[in-house]
Amino acid sequence: MTYSNDCNSDGADELATTIGLYVLGEISLGKAAERRDITRWEMAEFLSEVGVEVRLGPQSMESLEDEIVAALEID
């Protein structure tokens, strides 16, 4: 899967940063997808294709609490 916004140098740098932040657990799959302007399912597929293990669900109690707060704020 190739995305046109990743072809230029800035796009490649941003993609590398996004992947790095995801691998380090600094951002979620959804946030990584948002940064790349794709769906989380497309991001999961892309990460799998490049050999990155996809983590689903919150990875900590703090992340879980953040997700609960966000869900409760949805109208």
Residue pairs with C-beta under 8 A, 6 or more apart in sequence:
1 42
1 45
1 46
1 49
3 11
3 36
3 38
3 46
5 11
5 36
5 37
6 12
6 14
6 15
6 36
14 35
14 36
15 36
18 27
18 32
18 35
18 36
19 32
19 47
19 50
19 52
21 27
21 32
22 28
22 29
22 32
22 47
22 52
23 52
25 55
25 59
27 35
28 58
28 63
29 40
29 43
29 44
29 47
29 54
29 55
29 56
30 40
32 40
32 43
32 47
33 39
33 40
33 42
33 43
36 43
38 46
44 54
44 56
47 53
47 54
48 54
58 64
58 66
58 67
